[in-house]
Amino acid sequence: MSSRGFTLVEVLVAVVLLAVGIAGVHAAIAACTGALGRADEYEVAAGLAQQKMTEMWAGVLPLADDEGDFPEGPEGYLWRLEVADAEREGVQEVLLTITAPSSREYRVATLVLAPQETAGEVTEETGTAAAPGRAVAKRVVPR
């Protein structure tokens, strides 16, 4: 540096370094904003999945393939329930898929005892009475 100021090269280097730093900060803020949006969407989807599972356990939602939306919930979210026989006799696998407005899918899978002719029948696995449709295992399937 001379006694009269900065040279042109010094000013250009300083401007380039400043531009690179601002671009990096902008990219970090954009990434954080996107992650916050996905986290909010996940939280809503988890609450809606819990609501549908509760309806299923209460008998309001039949244990059968079905789909729909949430008329009293947030707009744009859809649900789909798929029921299939599991590998073990007398057990059904239930897959609940919540589709967000962004088309991202959130899935919850659980195993339930298949409805039987007589409620309160003693099961072979546990030797205890099991109510039809009672969950025996649960897992979250990331998507």
Secondary structure, DSSP 8 states (H G I E B T S, - for coil): -BTTB--HHHHHHHHHHHHHHHHHHHHHHHHHHHHHHHHHHHHHHHHHHHHHHHHHHHTSS-SS-EEEE-TTS-TT-EEEEEEEE-SSTTEEEEEEEEE-TTS-EEEEEEEEE---SSTT-B-TTTSSB--TT-EEEEEEE--
